[in-house]
Amino acid sequence: MSENMTTNASFTVPADQDFDTVSFQGSMQQVLQENLGSFVIVEFLIGTGSLISRQGVLYYVASQFLVLYDEFESRYVVCDIFSVKFVTFLQPGYRPGQVPAPLPSAESSTLPSEMTSTMTPAQAAYAYTRRQGSARR
């Protein structure tokens, strides 16, 4: 392995590239590199009208590709940067399917116990329905 390569156990990538240059300022590559370690959902345009998405921790960014670490499958996915159309950044600690607990409103100083932890969309819908039903009584 040469000096200009970095490795993580079984996966090797080239040395970090500097995107803080005039030609890369404001580019997708610069935005992505500044957010390494974030959990992202990346949508790619395939052909002329198909979008597919991949998700994972943003592990590495180069001028022509990016690498996502899929923590659920314990694998690295190398992606073509030129087909990236949308990148969604999730809040630290959150993953798709989780609903962050809302902040307390001025009307209530405490949150219902079912809203103090992360919920799936189905759990959030159930909690909302329960609150609406009890408010009507």
Secondary structure, DSSP 4 states (H G I P E B T S, - for coil): --TTEEEETTEEEEPP----STTTTTSHHHHHHTTTT-EEEEEEEETTTEEEEEEEEEEEE-SSEEEEEETTTTEEEEEEGGGEEEEEEPPTT--TT-BPPPPPPSS-SS--GGGSS-B-HHHHHHHHHHHHHHHH-
